Amino acid sequence: MSDDLLQVTVGKFIFRVKPGCMYTEAGVWAARDDATGLVRAGLTDFRQQSSGDVVFVELPAAGTRLAAGEDLANIETIKVDLAVPSPAAGEVTAVNDALDDAPELINQDPYGAGWLVELKPAPGPAPGLMDAEAYLALMTAQAEEAAQ
């Protein structure tokens, strides 16, 4: 991961947040490509670390229409099964096929090679998204609470 990430240390763990992305309280990031208008989404560093090593990922088919908050992916880790909510309404235009053979990419590079899907967002604002600084504060509070 690059050095331009925001980070916080809680106990022995370092959690990183990528500036320029938008975030949900559920630990999902969304990054819009200004050239194409598509939104790429994935799990945040905090969410993947707190969930454990990913062993299986189930993604929707391209062409699937999702409402904000609807299941974007189902992820099985060594600790939990996660239903990942979509950060925005839209149509799935691409899925990360590399996760079929290497689901651990979510743990190794959550903001890069471990992305989940690309969406063509529905018109209008996506409610409930926050910027990197707001998510960093929320994530820090969640991490400190979990560490107690």
C-alpha positions as CSV (number, residue, x, y, z in Angstrom):
1,M,0.0,0.0,0.0
2,S,1.2,3.5,-0.8
3,D,2.5,6.0,1.7
4,D,-0.2,8.5,1.0
5,L,-2.7,6.6,3.2
6,L,-4.1,8.0,6.4
7,Q,-3.3,5.7,9.3
8,V,-4.0,5.2,13.0
9,T,-2.5,2.7,15.4
10,V,-4.8,1.0,17.9
11,G,-3.0,-1.3,20.3
12,K,-0.7,-3.4,18.1
13,F,-2.8,-2.9,14.9
14,I,-2.2,-0.3,12.2
15,F,-5.3,0.6,10.2
16,R,-5.1,2.6,6.9
17,V,-7.7,4.8,5.1
18,K,-7.3,5.9,1.5
19,P,-7.9,9.6,0.8
20,G,-10.1,10.4,-2.1
21,C,-12.5,7.5,-1.4
22,M,-15.9,7.7,0.2
23,Y,-16.8,5.3,3.0
24,T,-19.8,3.6,4.7
25,E,-20.2,2.9,8.4
26,A,-20.1,-0.8,7.5
27,G,-16.4,-0.5,6.3
28,V,-16.9,-0.3,2.5
29,W,-15.0,2.1,0.4
30,A,-16.2,3.6,-2.9
31,A,-14.0,5.4,-5.5
32,R,-15.4,7.2,-8.5
33,D,-13.4,7.2,-11.7
34,D,-14.0,10.7,-13.1
35,A,-13.2,9.6,-16.6
36,T,-15.8,6.8,-16.8
37,G,-18.2,7.7,-14.0
38,L,-17.9,4.2,-12.7
39,V,-17.5,3.5,-8.9
40,R,-15.1,0.8,-7.7
41,A,-15.9,-0.6,-4.3
42,G,-14.2,-2.9,-1.7
43,L,-13.6,-3.6,2.0
44,T,-11.7,-1.1,4.1
45,D,-8.4,-2.1,5.7
46,F,-10.1,-2.0,9.1
47,R,-13.0,-4.2,8.0
48,Q,-10.7,-6.8,6.4
49,Q,-8.3,-6.9,9.3
50,S,-11.1,-7.2,11.9
51,S,-12.9,-9.9,9.9
52,G,-9.9,-12.2,9.4
53,D,-8.3,-14.0,6.5
54,V,-10.6,-14.2,3.5
55,V,-11.2,-17.7,2.2
56,F,-14.1,-17.3,-0.3
57,V,-15.8,-14.4,-2.1
58,E,-19.2,-14.5,-3.8
59,L,-19.9,-11.6,-6.1
60,P,-23.0,-10.6,-8.1
61,A,-23.0,-11.1,-11.9
62,A,-22.3,-8.1,-14.1
63,G,-25.7,-6.5,-15.0
64,T,-27.1,-7.0,-11.5
65,R,-28.9,-3.9,-10.2
66,L,-28.4,-3.1,-6.5
67,A,-30.0,-0.7,-4.1
68,A,-27.8,1.1,-1.6
69,G,-27.3,-1.2,1.3
70,E,-28.3,-4.3,-0.6
71,D,-25.8,-7.2,-0.5
72,L,-22.9,-6.4,-2.8
73,A,-20.8,-9.4,-1.9
74,N,-20.7,-12.3,0.5
75,I,-17.3,-13.0,2.0
76,E,-16.3,-16.0,4.1
77,T,-13.3,-15.5,6.4
78,I,-11.7,-17.8,8.9
79,K,-13.6,-15.9,11.7
80,V,-17.0,-14.8,10.2
81,D,-19.3,-14.7,7.2
82,L,-19.9,-11.2,6.0
83,A,-22.7,-9.7,3.9
84,V,-21.1,-6.6,2.4
85,P,-23.6,-3.8,1.7
86,S,-23.4,-1.8,-1.5
87,P,-22.2,1.8,-0.9
88,A,-24.6,3.1,-3.6
89,A,-27.4,2.1,-5.8
90,G,-26.4,1.1,-9.3
91,E,-25.7,-1.6,-11.8
92,V,-22.7,-4.0,-11.5
93,T,-20.5,-3.5,-14.6
94,A,-17.5,-5.6,-13.5
95,V,-16.4,-8.0,-10.8
96,N,-12.9,-8.8,-9.6
97,D,-12.5,-12.2,-11.1
98,A,-9.0,-12.5,-9.6
99,L,-10.7,-13.1,-6.2
100,D,-12.0,-16.5,-7.5
101,D,-8.4,-17.9,-7.3
102,A,-6.9,-15.5,-4.8
103,P,-9.5,-14.2,-2.2
104,E,-6.6,-13.2,0.0
105,L,-6.1,-10.2,-2.2
106,I,-8.8,-8.5,-0.1
107,N,-6.4,-8.9,2.9
108,Q,-3.2,-8.1,1.1
109,D,-4.3,-5.0,-0.9
110,P,-7.8,-3.9,0.1
111,Y,-7.6,-0.6,-1.7
112,G,-6.0,-2.0,-4.8
113,A,-6.0,-5.6,-6.2
114,G,-8.5,-6.6,-3.6
115,W,-11.4,-4.5,-5.0
116,L,-14.8,-6.3,-5.2
117,V,-17.0,-4.7,-8.0
118,E,-17.4,-1.8,-10.3
119,L,-20.8,-0.1,-10.4
120,K,-22.5,2.3,-12.8
121,P,-24.1,4.4,-10.0
122,A,-27.8,5.4,-10.2
123,P,-28.4,9.2,-10.6
124,G,-28.4,11.3,-7.5
125,P,-26.5,11.3,-4.3
126,A,-25.5,8.2,-2.4
127,P,-26.7,8.7,1.2
128,G,-24.6,7.9,4.2
129,L,-21.2,8.1,2.6
130,M,-18.4,10.0,4.4
131,D,-15.0,11.2,3.4
132,A,-11.7,9.7,4.5
133,E,-11.2,11.9,7.5
134,A,-14.7,11.3,8.8
135,Y,-14.3,7.5,8.3
136,L,-10.9,7.6,10.0
137,A,-12.5,9.1,13.1
138,L,-15.3,6.6,13.1
139,M,-13.0,3.6,12.4
140,T,-10.7,4.7,15.2
141,A,-13.6,4.8,17.6
142,Q,-14.7,1.3,16.4
143,A,-11.2,-0.1,16.7
144,E,-10.7,1.3,20.2
145,E,-14.1,-0.1,21.3
146,A,-13.2,-3.5,19.9
147,A,-9.8,-3.5,21.6
148,Q,-11.4,-3.1,25.1
